[in-house]
Amino acid sequence: MMAPEPSSRPAASIRRRVLAVALLVLALAALAFAVFIHAYARRAADQAYDRLLTASALTIAGAVLVEEGRVSVELPYAALAMLGSSGDRVYYQVEAPDGALVTGYGDLAQELPAVASAETAFADSSFRGQPVRVASIGRLISASNAAGWVTIRVAETRGARSALASEIAARAVLPLIGVLVLALALVWFGVQRAFAPLTMLEAELRDRAPQDLSALSVPVPAEVSQLVGALNDFMRRLASVMNALSGMVADAAHQVRTPLAALRAQAEVALDERDYQALHERVAKIHRNAVQTSELVSQLLMEATLTHRLESRDSALIPLVDLIDDAVRRFEPDEATRLAVAIAPALADARLHGDRLALQEMLRNLAGNALLYAPGSPVEIAAEPAPGGRLLLKVRDHGPGIPDTEKEAALQRFRRGRAGAGTVGSGLGLPIARTVAQAHGGSLSLHDRQGGGLEVRLDLPLAVGTRPGASRKRGMAAAALVFVFAFSLALAGGWQDKAEAAAKLYPASVPGGPTLSILGTTDTPQFELLIRDFQEQRPDVSVRYEETDTLPLYQRTLEDRLDADIDLLVSSAADLQVKLANDGHALSYASPYLAALPAWASWRSEIFGFTFEPIVIVYNREKVADAEAPHSHLALTEMLERQSERFRGQVATYDIGLSGVGHLLAAQDAQISSNFWRLTRALGRADVRLSGSSPAILDGIASGALALGYNVLGSYAYGRQRFDRRIGIVIPDDYALVLTRVMLVPVRADQPDLARAFIDYALSPRGQAVTAGQAALGSIVPGTPGGWTAERITAASRGVMQPITLGPALLVALDQERKTRFLATWRQLVTDGSR
């Protein structure tokens, strides 16, 4: 007696699985949230107290002085008073550029490196057995021919931070526990409700008769409706296949029964036939019926195969040339030689999207019919482009054709015209071809051929991206871009004074598009290179560029006197641009290229620097030999002090009362260099000539009216030196300020999206390549190829390259009281320096 088979265990319930997974997910989520809350609480506490540490370090940095070549600091009371309110210990340290202790705790954070940046750096350390948080900041000073960084550190123990972090975490954990309990209850309830529609579906399907393939109409939620839709689609396709199969079987049974009955009858008669000639005729009839039956069965099998493949919806990209070649190769050599193929040149690379076997069988059937009904004569297969990205495929023969009254009937299954009488055939070739064409989004039609015969036309869609003429259009577009680029190079070049500049319109190569209006302080010939290259990317955009000075640009924006169509402001006065953004005159934009910019070159995603321009000393080589050119701020000061008479009226710099960029550079010099006021006095003794722009200073240097120029924008200087070798350039060896031109989208911009597109272009690798190339403005994004890049400019300098950081710190020099006193002192020295 055989032992009964053990009953198979039922699979675990989906409900239990879902609940188990939900419980596991909630537990993991709770753990993850707990870790996140703890980390967030620590970060939040650090961020809150780090601001105080930064303020303390900045306060100390502002009190750093250089007296008689020695670094000193008078520690402000507020620097430490703002710390330690919760009982934490506070430590500080100030180190000279050579590492010597100026004041404070000499052993504080000894493992940290010296600072060489004005950006605050934070670190966790340990001091005297307690964990501390350290803020480090640098203060660039210049006391002689060399500049250096003073390191300021402020540290605080972590007691208050830990207490704040614990409080934040505790306040967040209790609500989290309640949320988790509620979530578990909701999951339980949701699971019960979610499975109710599935039970209804199960009942609906179980109650159906086997032959009922109609669509389900059970009301279900949106999520389950996708399952219902899939079931309905499956049953629809199954019903379609079953109906087609039933019809095919019925037709096949009907069509095959007749030739088989004829075969049987003829074979029975042949068995009783005694006359050899009569027997031979009977056998010939049997063979003819067998051939016809074989052709019918083959076509029926092929129809079944194609029906299955078309229902499966398998498709691929098929080159038109390959499709026709494959169909031709399937014929016997003597038949293939009668096929003449003509494919229009525009369709040489064309492709169809569909089932390869079905399309091949469609074309083979059409060509086979043409060869069969037009024996001995050639058959043409022509492929021509049709409107709307479609293909017109024609199969022409010289046979008897099909009368108009029989054309529609010839496209029906098992129907043949009078011309087919006496010819072996099944009546399935044309219907199969039409079914394949319709399944691929096309159509099949029958037409009379000129000169006699039949022309079968197939209208099929071509695959997207391979439409006729696409490659030709791409070639024409590329040629147009090359032409525009060559045209821009032909127009670009030459120099003009700012006084001659005016608003200039650059029309789009494709008329009818929008116009981008830019108000900027960059010389038009230089900025034109960027505009024309931008228009190569956007040929539909016209650009209007108006050149002005930094202060008028700032005043017009501040006083809401901008033209209504100004979309973008570009200025070299970075502090004024920061002021406009800080006062709410700029639109924010998260450019995808923002991450590539150095941290100092953008602020609030509202202002964007796109150039890297050192501030240089220029000289006329015919008046000042290269060997005696001053290579530091101190060397320039001493040269002017010793040779005041030689250089009287021969030195020029910015008038910082009229020029925004001039005031910015002077304020930065005063902050860094202990010799600034001494240099200002030396300029006054030499009767310095004041100017409103770098190009004007360079004009004087080139003409010989000036011998020296101080605080000139390097981009203009290097650009002019390419055409005039009389101009000498010095990047100071002690320190060199680096300025970046700043872009801003005003809040009332008429085309803000176009302005943002130009910002993206200027920060993109393509735009940066122009600034590093012909424009010679200096690329700011690292890794840009070209002759004028931040890397190359920095490598050419022996001293410290100090970028002017975009941020609120620039607002200090714009304070009305501070600026008034600064300008008054500066003017007194440059006008009365000889006394």
HELIX and SHEET records of a PDB file:
HELIX    1   1 ILE A   14  GLY A   62  1                                  49    
HELIX    2   2 TYR A   77  ALA A   81  1                                   5    
HELIX    3   3 GLY A  159  ALA A  194  1                                  36    
HELIX    4   4 ALA A  196  ARG A  206  1                                  11    
HELIX    5   5 ALA A  222  ASP A  272  1                                  51    
HELIX    6   6 TYR A  276  SER A  312  1                                  37    
HELIX    7   7 LEU A  320  ARG A  329  1                                  10    
HELIX    8   8 PRO A  333  ALA A  336  1                                   4    
HELIX    9   9 PRO A  345  LEU A  347  5                                   3    
HELIX   10  10 ARG A  356  TYR A  373  1                                  18    
HELIX   11  11 ASP A  404  ALA A  410  1                                   7    
HELIX   12  12 ARG A  418  GLY A  420  5                                   3    
HELIX   13  13 GLY A  429  ALA A  439  1                                  11    
HELIX   14  14 ALA A  470  LEU A  491  1                                  22    
HELIX   15  15 LYS A  498  GLU A  500  5                                   3    
HELIX   16  16 THR A  524  GLN A  537  1                                  14    
HELIX   17  17 THR A  550  LEU A  558  1                                   9    
HELIX   18  18 ALA A  574  ASN A  582  1                                   9    
HELIX   19  19 LEU A  594  ALA A  596  5                                   3    
HELIX   20  20 ALA A  599  ALA A  601  5                                   3    
HELIX   21  21 ASP A  626  GLU A  628  5                                   3    
HELIX   22  22 HIS A  633  ARG A  642  1                                  10    
HELIX   23  23 GLY A  660  ILE A  672  1                                  13    
HELIX   24  24 PHE A  676  ARG A  685  1                                  10    
HELIX   25  25 SER A  694  SER A  703  1                                  10    
HELIX   26  26 GLY A  714  GLN A  721  1                                   8    
HELIX   27  27 PRO A  752  LEU A  763  1                                  12    
HELIX   28  28 PRO A  765  THR A  771  1                                   7    
HELIX   29  29 ALA A  790  ALA A  795  1                                   6    
HELIX   30  30 PRO A  808  LEU A  814  5                                   7    
HELIX   31  31 GLN A  816  ASP A  832  1                                  17    
SHEET    1   A 2 VAL A  64  GLU A  67  0                                        
SHEET    2   A 2 ARG A  70  VAL A  73 -1                                        
SHEET    1   B 5 LEU A 101  GLY A 104  0                                        
SHEET    2   B 5 VAL A  90  GLU A  95 -1                                        
SHEET    3   B 5 ALA A 147  THR A 157 -1                                        
SHEET    4   B 5 GLN A 130  SER A 142 -1                                        
SHEET    5   B 5 ALA A 121  PHE A 127 -1                                        
SHEET    1   C 2 ALA A 316  PRO A 319  0                                        
SHEET    2   C 2 ARG A 351  GLY A 354 -1                                        
SHEET    1   D 5 LEU A 339  ILE A 343  0                                        
SHEET    2   D 5 VAL A 379  ALA A 386  1                                        
SHEET    3   D 5 ARG A 390  ARG A 396 -1                                        
SHEET    4   D 5 LEU A 454  PRO A 461 -1                                        
SHEET    5   D 5 SER A 443  ASP A 448 -1                                        
SHEET    1   E 7 LYS A 504  TYR A 506  0                                        
SHEET    2   E 7 SER A 542  GLU A 547 -1                                        
SHEET    3   E 7 THR A 515  GLY A 520  1                                        
SHEET    4   E 7 LEU A 568  SER A 571  1                                        
SHEET    5   E 7 VAL A 742  LEU A 744 -1                                        
SHEET    6   E 7 ILE A 607  GLY A 609 -1                                        
SHEET    7   E 7 SER A 602  TRP A 603 -1                                        
SHEET    1   F 5 ARG A 689  SER A 691  0                                        
SHEET    2   F 5 VAL A 651  TYR A 654  1                                        
SHEET    3   F 5 LEU A 708  LEU A 713  1                                        
SHEET    4   F 5 GLU A 613  ASN A 620 -1                                        
SHEET    5   F 5 ILE A 727  VAL A 730 -1                                        
SHEET    1   G 6 ARG A 689  SER A 691  0                                        
SHEET    2   G 6 VAL A 651  TYR A 654  1                                        
SHEET    3   G 6 LEU A 708  LEU A 713  1                                        
SHEET    4   G 6 GLU A 613  ASN A 620 -1                                        
SHEET    5   G 6 TYR A 735  LEU A 739 -1                                        
SHEET    6   G 6 VAL A 800  PRO A 803  1                                        
END                                                                             
